[in-house]
Amino acid sequence: MQFELFVAARYLKAKRRQAVIGIITVIISIYYYFKVMVPMYMWERLRELQIFRPDPAVWLGGGIIFLLLFWLGVYPTPLLSMIGRIATLFMQ
């Protein structure tokens, strides 16, 4: 009976320690979150915003990368088989 109480007390103490560490990490993350949010929304704008207009080459490159990533997400078998063949070459 005493051993079970000892184990339960140790378990609760460990859980309490985890809860305290979790609360501390949440407080730290809120601090860093507000460190970004306060300048974004509460400071007056110091200069006029400049609108970025990318070149057509940037749009073309981004579109090609998007299509390749979409294709690899839908149909990854050719890439995975190629990686497997290369891995077997290095393992020999």
TILOBA-46613 format. One record per residue: residue number from 1; y, x, z of N, C-alpha, C, CB in turn. Coordinates in steps of 0.001 Angstrom, whole numbers, plus 500000, padded with zeros to 6 digits. Glycine has a CB too. Example, Ala and Ser with C-alpha at 12.3 -4.5 7.8 and 13.67 -1.06 7.14 Angstrom:
2
nr->1; n.v->494310; n.u->513190; n.w->507800; ca.v->495500; ca.u->512300; ca.w->507800; c.v->496700; c.u->513200; c.w->507800; cb.v->495527; cb.u->511308; cb.w->509046 .
nr->2; n.v->497750; n.u->512850; n.w->507080; ca.v->498940; ca.u->513670; ca.w->507140; c.v->500030; c.u->512900; c.w->507870; cb.v->499402; cb.u->514084; cb.w->505725 .
***
This chain:
92
nr->1; n.v->498804; n.u->500817; n.w->500000; ca.v->500000; ca.u->500000; ca.w->500000; c.v->501262; c.u->500862; c.w->500000; cb.v->499997; cb.u->499070; cb.w->501202 .
nr->2; n.v->501238; n.u->501923; n.w->500804; ca.v->502412; ca.u->502774; ca.w->500883; c.v->502631; c.u->503525; c.w->499573; cb.v->502276; cb.u->503758; cb.w->502040 .
nr->3; n.v->501541; n.u->503915; n.w->498933; ca.v->501671; ca.u->504643; ca.w->497673; c.v->502323; c.u->503766; c.w->496610; cb.v->500298; cb.u->505132; cb.w->497188 .
nr->4; n.v->501924; n.u->502481; n.w->496549; ca.v->502518; ca.u->501576; ca.w->495570; c.v->504009; c.u->501384; c.w->495838; cb.v->501798; cb.u->500223; cb.w->495588 .
nr->5; n.v->504398; n.u->501279; n.w->497099; ca.v->505806; ca.u->501149; ca.w->497431; c.v->506574; c.u->502417; c.w->497069; cb.v->505974; cb.u->500835; cb.w->498914 .
nr->6; n.v->505938; n.u->503571; n.w->497299; ca.v->506567; ca.u->504836; ca.w->496939; c.v->506786; c.u->504914; c.w->495430; cb.v->505709; cb.u->506019; cb.w->497417 .
nr->7; n.v->505788; n.u->504536; n.w->494655; ca.v->505900; ca.u->504562; ca.w->493195; c.v->506958; c.u->503569; c.w->492733; cb.v->504540; cb.u->504243; cb.w->492535 .
nr->8; n.v->506986; n.u->502383; n.w->493328; ca.v->507984; ca.u->501376; ca.w->492943; c.v->509391; c.u->501854; c.w->493272; cb.v->507704; cb.u->500039; cb.w->493652 .
nr->9; n.v->509552; n.u->502486; n.w->494428; ca.v->510872; ca.u->502987; ca.w->494803; c.v->511318; c.u->504091; c.w->493847; cb.v->510861; cb.u->503507; cb.w->496252 .
nr->10; n.v->510402; n.u->504990; n.w->493485; ca.v->510752; ca.u->506051; ca.w->492530; c.v->511114; c.u->505465; c.w->491171; cb.v->509589; cb.u->507045; cb.w->492380 .
nr->11; n.v->510379; n.u->504431; n.w->490753; ca.v->510645; ca.u->503785; ca.w->489469; c.v->512036; c.u->503142; c.w->489473; cb.v->509562; cb.u->502724; cb.w->489161 .
nr->12; n.v->512367; n.u->502435; n.w->490546; ca.v->513677; ca.u->501793; ca.w->490631; c.v->514802; c.u->502824; c.w->490688; cb.v->513742; cb.u->500883; cb.w->491858 .
nr->13; n.v->514555; n.u->503933; n.w->491390; ca.v->515566; ca.u->504984; ca.w->491458; c.v->515794; c.u->505588; c.w->490068; cb.v->515142; cb.u->506081; cb.w->492465 .
nr->14; n.v->514721; n.u->505790; n.w->489306; ca.v->514857; ca.u->506329; ca.w->487955; c.v->515597; c.u->505340; c.w->487058; cb.v->513475; cb.u->506658; cb.w->487362 .
nr->15; n.v->515302; n.u->504065; n.w->487182; ca.v->515996; ca.u->503053; ca.w->486382; c.v->517466; c.u->502971; c.w->486750; cb.v->515341; cb.u->501689; cb.w->486563 .
nr->16; n.v->517779; n.u->503093; n.w->488028; ca.v->519166; ca.u->503073; ca.w->488457; c.v->519916; c.u->504273; c.w->487888; cb.v->519256; cb.u->503061; cb.w->489989 .
nr->17; n.v->519261; n.u->505433; n.w->487885; ca.v->519867; ca.u->506635; ca.w->487320; c.v->520121; c.u->506438; c.w->485823; cb.v->518962; cb.u->507868; cb.w->487561 .
nr->18; n.v->519171; n.u->505847; n.w->485115; ca.v->519356; ca.u->505577; ca.w->483686; c.v->520512; c.u->504603; c.w->483459; cb.v->518061; cb.u->505010; cb.w->483074 .
nr->19; n.v->520637; n.u->503599; n.w->484325; ca.v->521729; ca.u->502632; ca.w->484184; c.v->523073; c.u->503305; c.w->484409; cb.v->521551; cb.u->501467; cb.w->485167 .
nr->20; n.v->523158; n.u->504187; n.w->485387; ca.v->524419; ca.u->504890; ca.w->485653; c.v->524775; c.u->505788; c.w->484473; cb.v->524320; cb.u->505724; cb.w->486955 .
nr->21; n.v->523798; n.u->506505; n.w->483932; ca.v->524056; ca.u->507360; ca.w->482769; c.v->524492; c.u->506513; c.w->481584; cb.v->522801; cb.u->508187; cb.w->482405 .
nr->22; n.v->523880; n.u->505356; n.w->481407; ca.v->524276; ca.u->504459; ca.w->480323; c.v->525708; c.u->503970; c.w->480476; cb.v->523337; cb.u->503274; cb.w->480261 .
nr->23; n.v->526096; n.u->503619; n.w->481688; ca.v->527465; ca.u->503154; ca.w->481928; c.v->528462; c.u->504278; c.w->481660; cb.v->527619; cb.u->502635; cb.w->483376 .
nr->24; n.v->528131; n.u->505491; n.w->482090; ca.v->529029; ca.u->506626; ca.w->481851; c.v->529191; c.u->506881; c.w->480353; cb.v->528496; cb.u->507895; cb.w->482552 .
nr->25; n.v->528101; n.u->506833; n.w->479592; ca.v->528210; ca.u->507065; ca.w->478149; c.v->528998; c.u->505957; c.w->477460; cb.v->526820; cb.u->507178; cb.w->477526 .
nr->26; n.v->528877; n.u->504728; n.w->477939; ca.v->529657; ca.u->503635; ca.w->477362; c.v->531145; c.u->503847; c.w->477628; cb.v->529198; cb.u->502278; cb.w->477934 .
nr->27; n.v->531488; n.u->504275; n.w->478829; ca.v->532894; ca.u->504528; ca.w->479151; c.v->533450; c.u->505646; c.w->478278; cb.v->533055; cb.u->504887; cb.w->480640 .
nr->28; n.v->532669; n.u->506706; n.w->478087; ca.v->533115; ca.u->507804; ca.w->477230; c.v->533297; c.u->507331; c.w->475794; cb.v->532116; cb.u->508965; cb.w->477281 .
nr->29; n.v->532368; n.u->506517; n.w->475285; ca.v->532492; ca.u->506037; ca.w->473905; c.v->533684; c.u->505099; c.w->473740; cb.v->531209; cb.u->505325; cb.w->473476 .
nr->30; n.v->533980; n.u->504283; n.w->474731; ca.v->535162; ca.u->503408; ca.w->474661; c.v->536432; c.u->504250; c.w->474620; cb.v->535203; cb.u->502432; cb.w->475869 .
nr->31; n.v->536476; n.u->505328; n.w->475390; ca.v->537633; ca.u->506219; ca.w->475370; c.v->537858; c.u->506772; c.w->473965; cb.v->537444; cb.u->507372; cb.w->476375 .
nr->32; n.v->536796; n.u->507275; n.w->473333; ca.v->536958; ca.u->507834; ca.w->471994; c.v->537261; c.u->506751; c.w->470958; cb.v->535704; cb.u->508600; cb.w->471594 .
nr->33; n.v->536723; n.u->505562; n.w->471142; ca.v->537024; ca.u->504449; ca.w->470236; c.v->538509; c.u->504119; c.w->470293; cb.v->536180; cb.u->503201; cb.w->470597 .
nr->34; n.v->539059; n.u->503998; n.w->471502; ca.v->540477; ca.u->503686; ca.w->471626; c.v->541364; c.u->504840; c.w->471188; cb.v->540801; cb.u->503311; cb.w->473049 .
nr->35; n.v->540854; n.u->506059; n.w->471257; ca.v->541604; ca.u->507211; ca.w->470783; c.v->541856; c.u->507102; c.w->469277; cb.v->540852; cb.u->508513; cb.w->471110 .
nr->36; n.v->540985; n.u->506420; n.w->468568; ca.v->541180; ca.u->506185; ca.w->467140; c.v->541961; c.u->504894; c.w->466899; cb.v->539828; cb.u->506128; cb.w->466420 .
nr->37; n.v->541653; n.u->503851; n.w->467642; ca.v->542245; ca.u->502537; ca.w->467387; c.v->543725; c.u->502453; c.w->467749; cb.v->541491; cb.u->501492; cb.w->468151 .
nr->38; n.v->544134; n.u->503102; n.w->468813; ca.v->545529; ca.u->503008; ca.w->469241; c.v->546476; c.u->503550; c.w->468180; cb.v->545732; cb.u->503760; cb.w->470550 .
nr->39; n.v->546251; n.u->504741; n.w->467631; ca.v->547170; ca.u->505191; ca.w->466570; c.v->547122; c.u->504314; c.w->465325; cb.v->546850; cb.u->506617; cb.w->466184 .
nr->40; n.v->545965; n.u->503728; n.w->465040; ca.v->545860; ca.u->502924; ca.w->463825; c.v->546685; c.u->501646; c.w->463917; cb.v->544408; cb.u->502581; cb.w->463550 .
nr->41; n.v->546672; n.u->500993; n.w->465052; ca.v->547256; ca.u->499662; ca.w->465140; c.v->548501; c.u->499556; c.w->466023; cb.v->546236; cb.u->498726; cb.w->465641 .
nr->42; n.v->548747; n.u->500501; n.w->466890; ca.v->549835; ca.u->500328; ca.w->467839; c.v->551003; c.u->501272; c.w->467632; cb.v->549321; cb.u->500498; cb.w->469207 .
nr->43; n.v->550848; n.u->502313; n.w->466866; ca.v->551965; ca.u->503187; ca.w->466579; c.v->552685; c.u->502703; c.w->465342; cb.v->551501; cb.u->504631; cb.w->466402 .
nr->44; n.v->553972; n.u->502902; n.w->465318; ca.v->554722; ca.u->502541; ca.w->464116; c.v->554368; c.u->503513; c.w->463000; cb.v->556255; cb.u->502546; cb.w->464388 .
nr->45; n.v->554453; n.u->502988; n.w->461812; ca.v->554143; ca.u->503850; ca.w->460671; c.v->555236; c.u->504891; c.w->460516; cb.v->553990; cb.u->503022; cb.w->459370 .
nr->46; n.v->554828; n.u->506132; n.w->460457; ca.v->555788; ca.u->507223; ca.w->460377; c.v->556212; c.u->507496; c.w->458940; cb.v->555202; cb.u->508478; cb.w->460991 .
nr->47; n.v->555381; n.u->507130; n.w->458002; ca.v->555727; ca.u->507349; ca.w->456603; c.v->555144; c.u->506218; c.w->455776; cb.v->555210; cb.u->508727; cb.w->456101 .
nr->48; n.v->555603; n.u->506110; n.w->454585; ca.v->555118; ca.u->505059; ca.w->453687; c.v->553709; c.u->505408; c.w->453208; cb.v->556081; cb.u->504875; cb.w->452473 .
nr->49; n.v->552863; n.u->504420; n.w->453114; ca.v->551497; ca.u->504650; ca.w->452654; c.v->551482; c.u->504921; c.w->451155; cb.v->550601; cb.u->503445; cb.w->452990 .
nr->50; n.v->550672; n.u->505872; n.w->450764; ca.v->550498; ca.u->506164; ca.w->449352; c.v->549163; c.u->505583; c.w->448916; cb.v->550569; cb.u->507697; cb.w->449072 .
nr->51; n.v->549175; n.u->504847; n.w->447818; ca.v->547959; ca.u->504228; ca.w->447310; c.v->547250; c.u->505236; c.w->446420; cb.v->548271; cb.u->502911; cb.w->446532 .
nr->52; n.v->545971; n.u->505438; n.w->446703; ca.v->545166; ca.u->506374; ca.w->445933; c.v->544576; c.u->505648; c.w->444735; cb.v->544049; cb.u->507000; cb.w->446804 .
nr->53; n.v->544853; n.u->506131; n.w->443545; ca.v->544294; ca.u->505558; ca.w->442325; c.v->543421; c.u->506616; c.w->441668; cb.v->545422; cb.u->505068; cb.w->441350 .
nr->54; n.v->542102; n.u->506473; n.w->441795; ca.v->541211; ca.u->507501; ca.w->441245; c.v->541176; c.u->507473; c.w->439713; cb.v->539798; cb.u->507315; cb.w->441797 .
nr->55; n.v->540836; n.u->508612; n.w->439156; ca.v->540689; ca.u->508733; ca.w->437696; c.v->539477; c.u->507948; c.w->437227; cb.v->540561; cb.u->510217; cb.w->437274 .
nr->56; n.v->539398; n.u->507650; n.w->435943; ca.v->538197; ca.u->506991; ca.w->435410; c.v->536941; c.u->507838; c.w->435590; cb.v->538388; cb.u->506675; cb.w->433934 .
nr->57; n.v->537080; n.u->509166; n.w->435610; ca.v->535912; ca.u->510029; ca.w->435812; c.v->535311; c.u->509812; c.w->437208; cb.v->536302; cb.u->511516; cb.w->435621 .
nr->58; n.v->536161; n.u->509568; n.w->438193; ca.v->535677; ca.u->509308; ca.w->439551; c.v->534911; c.u->507984; c.w->439576; cb.v->536861; cb.u->509277; cb.w->440567 .
nr->59; n.v->535436; n.u->506980; n.w->438902; ca.v->534731; ca.u->505691; ca.w->438821; c.v->533390; c.u->505863; c.w->438119; cb.v->535592; cb.u->504640; cb.w->438077 .
nr->60; n.v->533364; n.u->506635; n.w->437037; ca.v->532117; ca.u->506854; ca.w->436296; c.v->531105; c.u->507587; c.w->437168; cb.v->532383; cb.u->507652; cb.w->435000 .
nr->61; n.v->531539; n.u->508661; n.w->437842; ca.v->530632; ca.u->509405; ca.w->438707; c.v->530106; c.u->508565; c.w->439859; cb.v->531323; cb.u->510625; cb.w->439248 .
nr->62; n.v->531007; n.u->507796; n.w->440468; ca.v->530576; ca.u->506924; ca.w->441558; c.v->529606; c.u->505854; c.w->441097; cb.v->531770; cb.u->506276; cb.w->442202 .
nr->63; n.v->529850; n.u->505312; n.w->439895; ca.v->528938; ca.u->504306; ca.w->439352; c.v->527565; c.u->504875; c.w->439066; cb.v->529510; cb.u->503709; cb.w->438091 .
nr->64; n.v->527531; n.u->506088; n.w->438510; ca.v->526238; ca.u->506719; ca.w->438221; c.v->525477; c.u->507003; c.w->439512; cb.v->526437; cb.u->508025; cb.w->437426 .
nr->65; n.v->526171; n.u->507525; n.w->440514; ca.v->525522; ca.u->507794; ca.w->441802; c.v->525026; c.u->506498; c.w->442433; cb.v->526494; cb.u->508514; cb.w->442760 .
nr->66; n.v->525829; n.u->505434; n.w->442359; ca.v->525405; ca.u->504142; ca.w->442911; c.v->524148; c.u->503637; c.w->442213; cb.v->526531; cb.u->503105; cb.w->442780 .
nr->67; n.v->524120; n.u->503709; n.w->440884; ca.v->522949; ca.u->503234; ca.w->440149; c.v->521706; c.u->504061; c.w->440457; cb.v->523225; cb.u->503261; cb.w->438656 .
nr->68; n.v->521861; n.u->505386; n.w->440576; ca.v->520712; ca.u->506228; ca.w->440914; c.v->520186; c.u->505918; c.w->442312; cb.v->521090; cb.u->507708; cb.w->440816 .
nr->69; n.v->521081; n.u->505758; n.w->443271; ca.v->520636; ca.u->505435; ca.w->444625; c.v->519989; c.u->504055; c.w->444693; cb.v->521809; cb.u->505504; cb.w->445594 .
nr->70; n.v->520553; n.u->503102; n.w->443960; ca.v->519962; ca.u->501766; ca.w->443931; c.v->518574; c.u->501815; c.w->443306; cb.v->520864; cb.u->500788; cb.w->443155 .
nr->71; n.v->518443; n.u->502574; n.w->442210; ca.v->517151; ca.u->502684; ca.w->441531; c.v->516120; c.u->503358; c.w->442440; cb.v->517300; cb.u->503474; cb.w->440213 .
nr->72; n.v->516533; n.u->504418; n.w->443155; ca.v->515605; ca.u->505092; ca.w->444060; c.v->515221; c.u->504200; c.w->445237; cb.v->516217; cb.u->506392; cb.w->444570 .
nr->73; n.v->516114; n.u->503325; n.w->445640; ca.v->515775; ca.u->502409; ca.w->446726; c.v->514799; c.u->501340; c.w->446295; cb.v->517016; cb.u->501765; cb.w->447266 .
nr->74; n.v->514899; n.u->500905; n.w->445050; ca.v->514018; ca.u->499856; ca.w->444546; c.v->512689; c.u->500434; c.w->444072; cb.v->514695; cb.u->499094; cb.w->443407 .
nr->75; n.v->512726; n.u->501586; n.w->443428; ca.v->511531; ca.u->502160; ca.w->442803; c.v->511437; c.u->503649; c.w->443133; cb.v->511556; cb.u->501944; cb.w->441266 .
nr->76; n.v->511027; n.u->504016; n.w->444359; ca.v->511020; ca.u->505420; ca.w->444764; c.v->509754; c.u->506189; c.w->444381; cb.v->511207; cb.u->505503; cb.w->446233 .
nr->77; n.v->508765; n.u->505530; n.w->443787; ca.v->507482; ca.u->506162; ca.w->443520; c.v->507582; c.u->507424; c.w->442664; cb.v->506579; cb.u->505183; cb.w->442851 .
nr->78; n.v->508334; n.u->507444; n.w->441537; ca.v->508379; ca.u->508686; ca.w->440750; c.v->508944; c.u->509880; c.w->441540; cb.v->509219; cb.u->508466; cb.w->439499 .
nr->79; n.v->509973; n.u->509659; n.w->442316; ca.v->510551; ca.u->510750; ca.w->443090; c.v->509572; c.u->511225; c.w->444155; cb.v->511871; cb.u->510314; cb.w->443735 .
nr->80; n.v->508916; n.u->510302; n.w->444838; ca.v->507979; ca.u->510688; ca.w->445888; c.v->506774; c.u->511423; c.w->445317; cb.v->507522; cb.u->509462; cb.w->446663 .
nr->81; n.v->506287; n.u->511000; n.w->444152; ca.v->505155; ca.u->511706; ca.w->443549; c.v->505565; c.u->513102; c.w->443092; cb.v->504593; cb.u->510906; cb.w->442363 .
nr->82; n.v->506790; n.u->513255; n.w->442578; ca.v->507270; ca.u->514565; ca.w->442175; c.v->507395; c.u->515484; c.w->443397; cb.v->508623; cb.u->514442; cb.w->441447 .
nr->83; n.v->507896; n.u->514960; n.w->444500; ca.v->507999; ca.u->515752; ca.w->445730; c.v->506614; c.u->516149; c.w->446219; cb.v->508748; cb.u->514965; cb.w->446826 .
nr->84; n.v->505653; n.u->515247; n.w->446108; ca.v->504282; ca.u->515561; ca.w->446504; c.v->503680; c.u->516664; c.w->445651; cb.v->503418; cb.u->514323; cb.w->446419 .
nr->85; n.v->503927; n.u->516621; n.w->444333; ca.v->503409; ca.u->517679; ca.w->443442; c.v->504053; c.u->519019; c.w->443776; cb.v->503667; cb.u->517321; cb.w->441953 .
nr->86; n.v->505345; n.u->519027; n.w->444027; ca.v->506022; ca.u->520283; ca.w->444371; c.v->505500; c.u->520820; c.w->445711; cb.v->507562; cb.u->520072; cb.w->444435 .
nr->87; n.v->505255; n.u->519938; n.w->446663; ca.v->504758; ca.u->520367; ca.w->447966; c.v->503357; c.u->520967; c.w->447840; cb.v->504746; cb.u->519186; cb.w->448949 .
nr->88; n.v->502518; n.u->520389; n.w->446981; ca.v->501179; ca.u->520962; ca.w->446801; c.v->501242; c.u->522326; c.w->446125; cb.v->500301; cb.u->520016; cb.w->445980 .
nr->89; n.v->502235; n.u->522536; n.w->445254; ca.v->502384; ca.u->523855; ca.w->444638; c.v->502752; c.u->524912; c.w->445681; cb.v->503451; cb.u->523809; cb.w->443532 .
nr->90; n.v->503606; n.u->524560; n.w->446630; ca.v->504013; ca.u->525519; ca.w->447647; c.v->502941; c.u->525727; c.w->448712; cb.v->505294; cb.u->525063; cb.w->448298 .
nr->91; n.v->502066; n.u->524753; n.w->448884; ca.v->501039; ca.u->524865; ca.w->449913; c.v->499839; c.u->525707; c.w->449456; cb.v->500570; cb.u->523480; cb.w->450320 .
nr->92; n.v->499720; n.u->525949; n.w->448168; ca.v->498565; ca.u->526718; ca.w->447660; c.v->498731; c.u->528180; c.w->447879; cb.v->498351; cb.u->526464; cb.w->446195 .
***
